[in-house]
Amino acid sequence: MASQAPFRFGVEIELLLGCKKKTYTAWKALAKDLCKKLLKAGIHCHVNEGNEKSAENYAEWSLVQEITIPNQPAKNLWGIELVSPVYPADWYWAGDLHAIFATLYDSGFTIHPSNHCSTHVHISGLPTPLSALELAAVAKAALYFEPAIDALAPRDRRASGTYWCQSSRASPSLRSYGLADCLALLDHAAADPGEARGVVHALNMFPAASTYGRAHGKKHDFVRGKVYKWDFSGMLPGGRGTVEFRQGGGSLDAAAASGWVALVLAFVAAATDGFGFQVLDPEEGGTGEELWGFVGRGMGVLGWGEGDGEELSWVGGLYAAAE
């Protein structure tokens, strides 16, 4: 994978795991056992019981208890999140993903489909954070191509009725506007190239009148990025400097996980290459065919066209699974 674009990323893979060879009495027992198997396979990892966010926890893979995935001890099923280290976009990250899933299956673990599971991808600029203009470009592309990306995601991760995966069009800042006006508003929000706040506030504001807002005594609308398909809140001062794509479905194999990573990397590469995109339908947004062309352009930016095309096949797998 030769990359010409300055990005780095991380991926979070949520799984509902069982095991054919062993019955576990607690999540910690499964996590420690899995960690040993991965270490033996050459994957540097540790169990992060407290889900600590310190930098050292992102130096290697970590295993975290995912509280949004209900454990089912009676069925020997346990919710777990595999959190990657921070990867440069030009590193052969897919090799690690394939090794991890191969270890899971070869060791007798079973991965069960669940609408509680998802695949999240964090991406950031390297060596400097994405600028406000680049952030706005990603945001505009996210809104325009939202229908096409929806078609690739599981049905329960499409509609804004899904609490943890809402459309930014439902944000108090955007919900009164049509698509064309939303895109124009984002151009205005990025008027100061060094200030990301306007873009974040446009995409990730949440109502003070919501159940969460009332419970926390909010008097004004506030930023709550993790309830949206795209979380830009990490770009605020004091944040991690990342944009998070939260819509990916649960990955049952390495190809699916690689597909979501490749899609997001290529999507952001295309959005930030300075050429923009043609708005063919200012009311409904981009089609799957338009998205395919856009992502293909991003792959060119990343230099992936020079290889054997495996990145394209991973994204193609998302299209095939959605049919």
KOLVOGU-478092 format. One record per residue: x, y, z of N, C-alpha, C, O in turn. Coordinates in steps of 0.001 Angstrom, whole numbers, plus 500000, padded with zeros to 6 digits. Layout:
N
R  neast nnorth    nup caeast canorth   caup  ceast cnorth    cup  oeast onorth    oup
R      X      Y      Z      X       Y      Z      X      Y      Z      X      Y      Z
...
This chain:
323
R  neast nnorth    nup caeast canorth   caup  ceast cnorth    cup  oeast onorth    oup
R 500836 498812 500000 500000  500000 500000 500877 501246 500000 501405 501618 501048
R 501040 501880 498889 501813  503110 498837 500881 504284 499022 499919 504439 498271
R 501152 505108 500008 500282  506242 500289 500975 507540 499974 502145 507713 500315
R 500273 508467 499324 500807  509782 499039 500081 510831 499864 500360 512021 499717
R 499173 510432 500714 498364  511374 501483 498742 511298 502957 498982 510212 503485
R 498794 512453 503623 499244  512488 505018 498136 512171 506013 497562 513074 506622
R 497841 510896 506173 496820  510476 507120 497358 509394 508046 498301 508675 507715
R 496737 509301 509206 496889  508136 510063 495494 507803 510581 494587 508633 510522
R 495330 506594 511085 493983  506180 511462 494031 505102 512528 495081 504534 512828
R 492863 504841 513090 492668  503715 513992 491301 503119 513726 490408 503802 513225
R 491133 501855 514056 489846  501197 513842 489416 500508 515130 490240 499960 515862
R 488116 500545 515394 487519  499882 516553 486513 498857 516039 485552 499206 515353
R 486740 497608 516372 485912  496518 515858 485145 495891 517017 485732 495259 517895
R 483841 496071 517008 482990  495521 518067 482495 494135 517656 481994 493944 516548
R 482643 493185 518557 482292  491798 518258 481475 491182 519389 481664 491503 520562
R 480572 490299 519012 479891  489429 519974 480527 488057 519806 480266 487356 518828
R 481371 487678 520776 482181  486468 520647 481648 485321 521488 481188 485508 522615
R 481724 484131 520910 481506  482896 521634 482733 482023 521441 483721 482459 520849
R 482678 480801 521932 483811  479890 521752 483301 478452 521752 482518 478048 522612
R 483769 477693 520764 483350  476300 520654 484163 475379 521565 483728 474278 521905
R 485352 475851 521953 486266  474978 522683 486255 475184 524192 486724 474328 524942
R 485721 476318 524638 485834  476637 526057 484652 477478 526504 484169 478333 525761
R 484189 477232 527722 483124  478040 528310 483744 479005 529312 484527 478608 530175
R 483380 480279 529185 483943  481307 530065 482897 481729 531096 481701 481777 530809
R 483372 482030 532287 482468  482454 533357 482422 483967 533505 481579 484500 534227
R 483335 484661 532817 483391  486122 532918 484060 486692 531679 484841 486013 531012
R 483744 487954 531378 484333  488621 530217 485852 488645 530312 486540 488413 529318
R 486374 488922 531496 487819  489051 531678 488550 487769 531302 489646 487817 530743
R 487952 486638 531603 488576  485353 531278 488691 485182 529766 489729 484754 529262
R 487618 485518 529045 487667  485436 527586 488703 486395 527031 489485 486024 526156
R 488719 487629 527531 489644  488642 527017 491093 488218 527218 491915 488372 526315
R 491412 487689 528390 492788  487266 528656 493182 486092 527764 494308 486027 527271
R 492254 485176 527564 492529  484020 526707 492759 484470 525268 493700 484019 524615
R 491898 485360 524774 492049  485862 523411 493358 486628 523259 494044 486500 522245
R 493698 487415 524257 494941  488182 524205 496144 487247 524057 497052 487527 523275
R 496155 486145 524800 497246  485176 524698 497333 484594 523287 498423 484427 522742
R 496177 484289 522706 496156  483724 521350 496705 484722 520335 497461 484353 519436
R 496320 485986 520484 496785  487007 519550 498281 487252 519701 498992 487405 518707
R 498757 487290 520934 500196  487476 521163 500991 486336 520530 502046 486559 519938
R 500484 485131 520658 501153  483973 520070 501192 484075 518548 502114 483575 517904
R 500168 484736 517979 500105  484906 516522 500919 486106 516042 500967 486386 514845
R 501558 486814 516976 502397  487944 516589 501711 489286 516623 502269 490280 516156
R 500490 489335 517178 499764  490602 517296 500004 491173 518689 499521 490619 519677
R 500735 492258 518774 500994  492890 520068 499689 493481 520607 499033 494274 519931
R 499322 493092 521817 498041  493541 522363 498052 493435 523879 498957 492847 524472
R 497031 494015 524489 496843  493915 525934 495361 494076 526238 494604 494583 525410
R 494946 493645 527424 493572  493838 527882 493503 495176 528605 494215 495399 529585
R 492650 496057 528119 492474  497392 528708 491166 497380 529501 490128 497828 529014
R 491233 496863 530724 490018  496663 531519 489277 497959 531808 488046 497983 531803
R 490007 499029 532059 489378  500298 532411 489074 501180 531228 488615 502310 531397
R 489329 500671 530000 489124  501463 528780 489825 502819 528891 489253 503859 528565
R 491075 502783 529358 491867  504001 529498 492208 504564 528124 492451 503811 527181
R 492224 505895 528014 492447  506554 526730 493860 507119 526589 494118 507905 525677
R 494777 506734 527474 496133  507261 527424 496841 506809 526152 496484 505792 525557
R 497852 507581 525741 498534  507336 524470 499129 505937 524387 499122 505323 523320
R 499644 505427 525507 500282  504112 525463 499297 503002 525106 499701 501955 524599
R 498011 503223 525365 497018  502211 525005 496780 502132 523508 496150 501191 523025
R 497282 503119 522768 497123  503116 521313 498430 502783 520603 498566 502999 519399
R 499392 502253 521360 500657  501835 520763 500566 500410 520221 501404 499988 519424
R 499551 499677 520653 499314  498317 520183 497817 498031 520291 497065 498854 520811
R 497389 496887 519810 495984  496517 519902 495579 496350 521366 496361 495865 522184
R 494363 496752 521683 493843  496557 523036 492459 495923 522973 491715 496117 522011
R 492130 495169 524002 490841  494489 524114 490052 495175 525220 490500 495253 526364
R 488874 495670 524863 488073  496489 525764 486683 495871 525902 486135 495343 524934
R 486123 495938 527092 484745  495474 527270 483802 496508 526669 483836 497679 527050
R 482959 496079 525729 482037  496988 525050 480671 496896 525725 479936 495925 525547
R 480348 497933 526506 479137  497876 527332 477854 497982 526514 476778 497649 527010
R 477955 498446 525258 476742  498540 524442 476357 497193 523823 475298 497072 523208
R 477212 496187 523986 476905  494838 523507 476566 493981 524725 477469 493634 525487
R 475316 493633 524929 474947  492860 526128 475627 491488 526153 475540 490726 525191
R 476298 491186 527257 476842  489839 527440 475700 488850 527640 474655 489192 528193
R 475915 487625 527185 474937  486553 527362 475651 485340 527960 475904 484362 527258
R 475975 485399 529254 476760  484324 529881 476154 482940 529698 476881 481960 529536
R 474834 482852 529720 474184  481546 529580 474464 480921 528216 474416 479700 528064
R 474754 481760 527232 475062  481275 525882 476555 481356 525570 476976 481083 524446
R 477353 481734 526574 478799  481880 526392 479120 482910 525301 480023 482716 524489
R 478359 484006 525305 478556  485084 524337 478938 486355 525082 478325 486713 526088
R 479971 487036 524566 480544  488177 525277 480846 489313 524309 481387 489098 523224
R 480486 490525 524721 480749  491701 523902 482157 492220 524126 482578 492425 525264
R 482878 492429 523048 484263  492889 523155 484569 493853 522016 484006 493745 520927
R 485452 494780 522277 485888  495721 521250 487392 495573 521066 488155 495630 522031
R 487809 495385 519822 489225  495332 519483 489623 496709 518974 489124 497165 517946
R 490520 497369 519694 490926  498737 519370 492345 498705 518820 493268 498225 519479
R 492505 499216 517617 493807  499139 516955 494782 500184 517487 494372 501151 518128
R 496066 499990 517222 497016  501079 517430 496790 502139 516363 495992 501941 515447
R 497483 503255 516477 497415  504292 515450 498307 503857 514291 499510 503662 514459
R 497704 503710 513117 498432  503263 511932 498668 504419 510966 497767 505234 510770
R 499842 504519 510359 499989  505394 509193 499186 504783 508048 499083 503560 507945
R 498620 505622 507192 497788  505102 506103 498590 504256 505129 498023 503432 504412
R 499911 504450 505095 500720  503713 504130 501288 502417 504705 502100 501754 504060
R 500860 502051 505927 501342  500805 506523 500419 499673 506102 499242 499901 505824
R 500948 498448 506052 500096  497341 505618 499234 496844 506778 499425 495748 507307
R 498289 497688 507146 497390  497403 508269 496499 496189 508027 496110 495499 508969
R 496178 495932 506763 495267  494821 506463 495863 493481 506876 495127 492544 507185
R 497187 493385 506885 497824  492151 507325 497482 491835 508767 497255 490677 509117
R 497443 492866 509609 497065  492662 511008 495609 492226 511129 495286 491331 511910
R 494726 492867 510349 493309  492501 510416 493102 491046 510012 492339 490319 510648
R 493784 490628 508952 493640  489239 508524 494203 488277 509572 493633 487211 509803
R 495312 488648 510204 495897  487787 511234 494977 487672 512445 494850 486599 513035
R 494339 488776 512810 493441  488768 513971 492236 487866 513725 491907 487023 514560
R 491583 488041 512584 490391  487225 512324 490759 485757 512112 490006 484865 512504
R 491907 485506 511498 492348  484118 511331 492582 483468 512690 492234 482305 512896
R 493174 484223 513616 493416  483707 514965 492102 483418 515684 491964 482396 516355
R 491144 484323 515540 489840  484112 516171 489221 482790 515720 488821 481967 516543
R 489150 482601 514420 488485  481405 513903 489309 480140 514149 488755 479092 514479
R 490630 480238 513989 491480  479061 514187 491511 478615 515646 491771 477447 515936
R 491245 479547 516565 491283  479232 517999 489936 478760 518537 489796 478509 519734
R 488952 478638 517658 487649  478136 518080 486662 479195 518520 485564 478870 518972
R 487043 480479 518394 486089  481540 518718 485051 481648 517601 485334 481353 516440
R 483867 482070 517970 482795  482262 516997 482335 483716 517057 482210 484291 518138
R 482086 484302 515898 481636  485691 515813 480167 485685 515410 479806 485146 514364
R 479330 486283 516236 477887  486224 516027 477354 487570 515539 477677 488608 516116
R 476541 487560 514481 475943  488817 514011 475114 489457 515117 474399 488769 515846
R 475215 490772 515237 474447  491496 516250 474283 492938 515808 475232 493570 515345
R 473063 493457 515955 472861  494861 515603 473455 495795 516651 473376 497016 516513
R 474049 495226 517698 474756  496041 518688 476212 496275 518279 476904 497096 518881
R 476672 495558 517261 478080  495637 516857 478266 496587 515679 477387 496720 514828
R 479414 497239 515645 479729  498160 514559 481239 498217 514376 482000 497662 515169
R 481653 498897 513319 483070  499110 513030 483290 500601 512865 482720 501217 511965
R 484108 501187 513721 484371  502625 513687 485785 502880 513176 486711 502129 513481
R 485940 503942 512400 487260  504320 511888 487540 505766 512258 486755 506657 511933
R 488662 506002 512941 489128  507352 513262 490223 507721 512270 491087 506899 511968
R 490195 508948 511761 491229  509382 510825 491678 510788 511190 490875 511617 511616
R 492964 511045 511019 493508  512367 511334 494582 512727 510327 495119 511864 509633
R 494889 514028 510258 495950  514484 509383 497313 514173 509976 497457 514040 511191
R 498300 514059 509118 499663  513783 509551 500628 514559 508649 500560 514403 507430
R 501516 515381 509194 501819  515574 510623 500954 516644 511297 501015 516801 512516
R 500154 517378 510525 499307  518420 511115 497845 518003 511016 497484 517241 510119
R 496996 518490 511922 495573  518138 511870 494913 518639 510587 495433 519531 509917
R 493781 518063 510259 492997  518562 509139 492622 520014 509403 492240 520369 510518
R 492731 520851 508380 492352  522255 508519 490837 522385 508504 490125 521429 508196
R 490351 523574 508838 488904  523802 508808 488357 523610 507397 487255 523089 507224
R 489121 524027 506387 488677  523851 505003 488605 522369 504644 487656 521931 503994
R 489606 521599 505066 489589  520159 504802 488459 519487 505574 487795 518585 505062
R 488250 519928 506794 487177  519376 507614 485820 519643 506968 484961 518762 506919
R 485635 520865 506473 484383  521209 505799 484200 520382 504535 483082 519990 504203
R 485298 520115 503827 485220  519306 502613 484771 517885 502938 483960 517307 502214
R 485297 517323 504026 484868  515986 504451 483401 516013 504872 482635 515110 504538
R 483017 517054 505607 481634  517172 506077 480660 517285 504905 479608 516645 504902
R 481012 518094 503917 480143  518250 502741 480001 516928 501994 478905 516557 501572
R 481114 516226 501835 481055  514932 501156 480213 513944 501960 479459 513157 501387
R 480343 513984 503293 479559  513080 504142 478065 513319 503972 477283 512369 503926
R 477664 514586 503880 476245  514901 503703 475769 514541 502298 474695 513963 502128
R 476578 514887 501292 476143  514651 499916 476041 513151 499610 475092 512706 498965
R 477021 512385 500076 477037  510953 499767 476340 510105 500833 476429 508877 500807
R 475653 510752 501760 475007  510008 502838 474057 508925 502331 474104 507811 502853
R 473193 509186 501338 472293  508117 500873 473053 506916 500314 472639 505772 500501
R 474167 507182 499629 474944  506092 499039 475651 505273 500114 475722 504048 500016
R 476175 505945 501140 476820  505216 502233 475768 504467 503046 476015 503353 503508
R 474591 505079 503222 473489  504391 503910 473210 503035 503270 472958 502047 503961
R 473257 503006 501951 472933  501775 501232 473946 500667 501506 473638 499489 501323
R 475154 501033 501944 476181  500038 502248 476095 499546 503687 476612 498479 504017
R 475444 500325 504540 475380  500016 505970 474192 499107 506274 473232 499066 505504
R 474248 498380 507390 473082  497598 507812 471871 498510 507998 472025 499693 508303
R 470690 497972 507816 469476  498793 507880 469334 499521 509209 468848 500651 509249
R 469755 498884 510295 469597  499522 511598 470623 500629 511835 470585 501289 512874
R 471550 500845 510877 472522  501927 511011 472327 502967 509908 473256 503696 509558
R 471128 503027 509373 470834  504002 508325 469968 505142 508830 470322 506307 508653
R 468850 504832 509449 467873  505852 509821 468325 506634 511045 469038 506117 511905
R 467897 507889 511107 468251  508724 512252 467554 508272 513526 467830 508803 514602
R 466659 507306 513420 466028  506774 514608 466979 505937 515448 466691 505640 516607
R 468129 505551 514860 469148  504819 515604 469957 505818 516414 470663 506648 515841
R 469867 505753 517723 470396  506810 518590 471879 507055 518379 472303 508206 518287
R 472678 505994 518299 474130  506152 518230 474637 506326 516805 475846 506312 516577
R 473746 506488 515856 474189  506566 514457 473235 507465 513669 472670 507044 512660
R 473060 508689 514129 472114  509607 513515 472756 510391 512369 473975 510543 512299
R 471915 510872 511494 472370  511756 510424 472652 513140 510987 471911 513635 511836
R 473722 513760 510512 474005  515137 510935 472947 516103 510418 472861 517240 510881
R 472147 515653 509463 471032  516485 508995 469998 516669 510109 469152 517559 510030
R 470066 515825 511152 469166  515963 512299 469712 516926 513343 469024 517246 514313
R 470941 517388 513155 471536  518350 514086 470698 519623 514127 470192 520050 513089
R 470535 520242 515300 469765  521492 515378 470267 522563 514416 469503 523436 514005
R 471547 522501 514058 472119  523505 513160 471712 523303 511707 471749 524246 510917
R 471318 522066 511343 471063  521754 509936 469648 521281 509641 469244 521264 508478
R 468884 520897 510655 467637  520179 510401 466587 520999 509667 465645 520429 509115
R 466722 522317 509646 465727  523155 508969 466074 523422 507513 465332 524117 506819
R 467193 522879 507040 467681  523226 505708 467674 522033 504767 467768 520882 505193
R 467560 522331 503478 467737  521324 502454 469217 521053 502255 470064 521742 502824
R 469527 520044 501442 470916  519640 501255 471776 520767 500702 472871 521014 501208
R 471292 521455 499668 472088  522519 499052 472429 523609 500061 473553 524111 500079
R 471470 523973 500895 471725  524998 501914 472692 524488 502985 473498 525256 503511
R 472613 523202 503305 473553  522628 504279 474984 522712 503755 475906 523040 504502
R 475164 522416 502476 476502  522484 501892 477026 523913 501900 478202 524149 502178
R 476148 524865 501594 476547  526276 501618 476883 526722 503039 477824 527488 503248
R 476116 526244 504005 476369  526600 505398 477745 526110 505841 478431 526789 506605
R 478147 524936 505365 479462  524406 505731 480583 525221 505104 481642 525387 505710
R 480361 525730 503900 481352  526638 503302 481530 527865 504182 482652 528315 504414
R 480439 528394 504661 480484  529576 505524 481152 529241 506860 481899 530052 507407
R 480878 528039 507383 481441  527640 508680 482951 527527 508633 483619 527653 509659
R 483498 527289 507437 484947  527132 507289 485618 528415 506829 486739 528378 506320
R 484948 529552 506999 485500  530829 506532 486846 531130 507175 487720 531724 506542
R 487018 530726 508428 488306  530881 509107 489056 529561 508973 488712 528595 509654
R 490090 529493 508100 490769  528225 507826 491414 527583 509051 491666 526378 509056
R 491680 528369 510080 492341  527824 511252 491403 527456 512377 491854 527070 513455
R 490112 527565 512151 489127  527338 513215 488130 526262 512802 487349 526450 511869
R 488164 525134 513504 487295  524008 513163 485946 524080 513858 485034 523325 513522
R 485811 524975 514820 484624  524984 515668 483326 525125 514869 482340 524448 515163
R 483323 525997 513865 482103  526222 513098 481606 524968 512406 480405 524701 512375
R 482542 524189 511844 482166  522950 511162 481632 521932 512167 480622 521274 511919
R 482318 521809 513302 481884  520855 514329 480497 521213 514844 479648 520339 515017
R 480271 522495 515087 478969  522927 515602 477858 522695 514575 476717 522422 514945
R 478185 522803 513310 477176  522556 512282 476768 521083 512237 475588 520763 512099
R 477747 520198 512354 477491  518767 512170 477071 518033 513434 476297 517079 513361
R 477561 518454 514581 477454  517618 515783 476759 518264 516970 476943 517819 518103
R 475959 519311 516736 475183  519866 517845 474039 518918 518199 473516 518206 517342
R 473663 518924 519476 472601  518050 519970 471642 518894 520804 472081 519817 521490
R 470352 518600 520760 469370  519483 521408 469438 519471 522937 469535 518417 523566
R 469386 520661 523507 469287  520767 524968 467981 520154 525457 467895 519683 526591
R 466955 520161 524590 465646  519628 524969 465568 518107 524875 464538 517520 525205
R 466651 517459 524426 466661  515999 524348 466644 515393 525748 466909 516080 526735
R 466334 514117 525825 466337  513431 527121 467696 513552 527797 467782 513811 528997
R 468760 513363 527015 470116  513469 527565 470395 514895 528025 470954 515114 529100
R 469997 515865 527195 470231  517262 527549 469524 517664 528828 470101 518339 529681
R 468274 517249 528961 467519  517578 530172 468125 516893 531394 468221 517490 532467
R 468534 515632 531223 469099  514886 532350 470396 515503 532850 470749 515368 534022
R 471108 516187 531944 472386  516792 532318 472280 518304 532503 473292 519003 532566
R 471062 518794 532588 470856  520199 532899 471327 521169 531837 471702 522297 532156
R 471314 520753 530577 471771  521629 529501 470743 522732 529240 469548 522460 529118
R 471211 523961 529157 470348  525103 528865 470390 525490 527390 469480 526147 526882
R 471453 525077 526713 471616  525406 525302 472034 524140 524552 472570 523204 525145
R 471784 524125 523247 472241  523007 522429 473749 522844 522606 474460 523826 522818
R 474232 521615 522521 475624  521324 522853 476189 520287 521889 475439 519596 521201
R 477515 520182 521843 478177  519232 520957 478131 517834 521577 478519 517639 522729
R 477658 516879 520803 477639  515461 521228 477843 514610 519981 476898 514047 519430
R 479087 514531 519554 479393  513914 518271 479157 512431 518196 478877 511911 517116
R 479261 511725 519314 479226  510269 519234 477839 509696 518972 477684 508477 518903
R 476839 510541 518825 475517  510031 518451 475293 510122 516938 474245 509714 516437
R 476281 510657 516212 476119  510862 514772 476964 509879 513953 477924 509293 514453
R 476583 509716 512692 477317  508821 511798 478769 509262 511638 479679 508436 511562
R 478965 510570 511588 480313  511139 511528 480494 512033 512747 479727 512972 512962
R 481514 511730 513540 481794  512503 514752 483004 513404 514501 484129 512925 514361
R 482758 514711 514446 483821  515691 514209 484298 516347 515506 485184 517201 515474
R 483723 515959 516638 484004  516670 517888 485452 516534 518345 485934 517349 519131
R 486143 515514 517858 487549  515357 518205 488434 516458 517665 489600 516564 518047
R 487886 517293 516766 488653  518389 516185 488553 519668 517004 489192 520665 516669
R 487765 519657 518067 487691  520822 518946 488952 520908 519801 489629 519898 519993
R 489284 522092 520317 490455  522227 521193 490400 521220 522341 489369 521065 522997
R 491508 520548 522571 491560  519534 523619 491142 518155 523158 491261 517189 523911
R 490646 518045 521913 490243  516748 521380 491430 515978 520842 492572 516425 520942
R 491153 514812 520267 492227  513945 519777 492678 514292 518363 493629 513708 517843
R 491991 515240 517752 492375  515622 516398 491913 514648 515338 492481 514605 514246
R 490878 513854 515643 490399  512859 514688 488954 513119 514278 488178 513736 515008
R 488621 512633 513094 487243  512528 512635 486889 511047 512714 487662 510198 512270
R 485732 510737 513274 485340  509339 513446 484136 509009 512575 483103 509675 512636
R 484290 507964 511762 483172  507401 511005 482589 506274 511841 483285 505309 512155
R 481309 506388 512205 480692  505490 513174 479633 504566 512561 479000 503790 513278
R 479440 504645 511261 478295  503971 510656 478573 502540 510223 477639 501791 509940
R 479830 502151 510166 480149  500820 509668 479467 499716 510451 479373 499780 511677
R 478996 498712 509749 478339  497594 510412 479338 496696 511119 480549 496860 510970
R 478830 495753 511886 479705  494789 512539 480453 493964 511502 479881 493570 510486
R 481722 493706 511756 482565  492963 510811 482705 491517 511272 483190 491251 512372
R 482278 490592 510425 482367  489173 510753 483642 488544 510226 483960 487403 510562
R 484377 489284 509401 485637  488768 508870 486558 489928 508515 486161 491092 508579
R 487792 489598 508140 488794  490624 507853 488431 491441 506625 488728 492634 506565
R 487793 490815 505645 487437  491539 504427 486463 492670 504728 486598 493765 504182
R 485479 492414 505593 484508  493454 505940 485180 494589 506699 484953 495760 506395
R 486008 494252 507688 486710  495289 508446 487622 496099 507533 487676 497324 507635
R 488337 495419 506643 489220  496107 505700 488423 496993 504757 488883 498065 504363
R 487220 496539 504396 486375  497336 503511 485986 498662 504126 486039 499696 503459
R 485594 498645 505397 485217  499900 506055 486418 500825 506200 486297 502033 506000
R 487578 500268 506547 488777  501103 506672 489146 501712 505323 489398 502913 505227
R 489176 500880 504281 489549  501370 502955 488564 502421 502461 488968 503419 501863
R 487269 502204 502708 486252  503167 502290 486507 504529 502926 486494 505549 502237
R 486739 504548 504240 486901  505821 504945 488192 506520 504529 488188 507729 504296
R 489292 505781 504435 490558  506399 504034 490449 507009 502640 490869 508144 502418
R 489883 506250 501704 489760  506755 500338 488765 507904 500260 488971 508854 499504
R 487697 507827 501027 486678  508881 501043 487286 510195 501515 487086 511232 500883
R 488026 510161 502618 488634  511384 503151 489736 511882 502219 489908 513090 502053
R 490475 510970 501615 491515  511375 500667 490911 512118 499482 491455 513129 499039
R 489791 511621 498968 489130  512292 497847 488549 513631 498276 488634 514615 497541
R 487957 513667 499466 487321  514902 499941 488328 516019 500143 487993 517192 499980
R 489555 515671 500494 490553  516687 500840 491599 516899 499752 492612 517553 499996
R 491371 516353 498547 492398  516498 497508 492321 517827 496766 493132 518094 495879
R 491339 518666 497132 491253  520005 496553 490384 520121 495320 490177 521226 494818
R 489868 519006 494817 489070  519047 493592 487567 519031 493856 486781 519301 492948
R 487157 518719 495084 485740  518726 495411 484973 517646 494673 485546 516641 494252
R 483674 517857 494517 482840  516904 493795 481690 517665 493155 481294 518731 493627
R 481164 517110 492083 480063  517744 491371 478743 517357 492027 478443 516175 492198
R 477959 518367 492390 476652  518123 492998 475643 517904 491876 475111 518861 491314
R 475385 516646 491556 474462  516323 490471 473010 516388 490925 472121 516708 490136
R 472774 516086 492190 471413  516131 492723 471428 516898 494041 471714 516315 495087
R 471124 518202 494009 471195  519024 495224 470073 518755 496222 470040 519359 497294
R 469158 517857 495879 468062  517537 496795 468231 516174 497453 468043 516038 498662
R 468586 515168 496664 468649  513797 497180 470059 513340 497524 470227 512407 498309
R 471078 513981 496950 472448  513575 497240 472996 512577 496240 472341 512242 495253
R 474215 512103 496510 474935  511258 495570 474425 509828 495506 473878 509307 496478
R 474608 509207 494360 474210  507819 494137 475366 506883 494487 476490 507322 494728
R 475068 505597 494510 476111  504614 494749 477179 504658 493675 478360 504468 493963
R 476773 504906 492442 477736  504995 491344 478656 506205 491518 479859 506117 491276
R 478081 507333 491940 478901  508517 492196 479890 508257 493329 481057 508640 493245
R 479413 507603 494386 480290  507294 495515 481432 506389 495071 482577 506587 495478
R 481129 505405 494245 482161  504487 493750 483254 505259 493006 484444 505001 493192
R 482841 506200 492170 483821  507007 491449 484625 507893 492382 485830 508068 492201
R 483955 508451 493381 484610  509335 494349 485648 508561 495160 486774 509024 495342
R 485266 507387 495641 486185  506559 496422 487346 506083 495547 488486 506007 496005
R 487047 505765 494298 488115  505371 493384 489133 506480 493194 490332 506219 493100
R 488659 507716 493138 489573  508854 493037 490451 508942 494279 491650 509204 494189
R 489833 508719 495445 490600  508740 496685 491662 507654 496724 492757 507868 497245
R 491344 506500 496178 492336  505428 496127 493521 505830 495262 494662 505464 495545
R 493238 506585 494207 494326  507095 493383 495205 508058 494154 496430 508031 494030
R 494574 508916 494957 495333  509852 495797 496242 509084 496750 497380 509487 496994
R 495736 507978 497287 496502  507165 498230 497545 506294 497550 498367 505668 498219
R 497515 506249 496217 498465  505425 495493 498099 503961 495445 498942 503124 495125
R 496848 503631 495759 496454  502232 495811 496270 501605 494440 496283 500380 494315
R 496100 502419 493415 495926  501867 492079 497157 501167 491564 497102 500458 490559
R 498297 501366 492262 499538  500755 491817 499643 499297 492245 500491 498563 491739
R 498786 498871 493174 498869  497513 493701 498004 496543 492920 497724 496745 491739
R 497583 495480 493607 496810  494432 492931 495314 494646 493034 494530 493769 492671
R 494916 495804 493528 493502  496130 493564 492744 495549 494732 491513 495543 494715
R 493445 495052 495768 492727  494428 496872 491882 495434 497634 490811 495091 498136
R 492359 496691 497728 491574  497705 498429 490233 497924 497735 489199 498057 498389
R 490263 497959 496406 489032  498120 495637 488100 496930 495860 486883 497094 495941
R 488672 495747 495956 487842  494553 496159 487199 494560 497539 486082 494070 497700
R 487896 495113 498548 487308  495184 499886 486089 496099 499888 485042 495754 500434
R 486237 497273 499268 485101  498193 499191 484004 497577 498328 482817 497705 498627
R 484416 496908 497257 483438  496223 496424 482657 495185 497200 481487 494936 496909
R 483301 494575 498194 482616  493606 499038 481488 494233 499835 480467 493589 500077
R 481660 495503 500253 480587  496206 500960 479393 496402 500034 478244 496237 500442
R 479681 496758 498769 478605  496925 497792 477885 495594 497570 476655 495546 497530
R 478663 494510 497426 478062  493203 497164 477200 492743 498337 476123 492182 498136
R 477674 492981 499559 476926  492556 500744 475627 493325 500902 474678 492837 501516
R 475587 494537 500343 474400  495381 500492 473328 495055 499464 472189 495502 499599
R 473670 494291 498446 472706  494002 497378 471624 493021 497840 470735 492672 497064
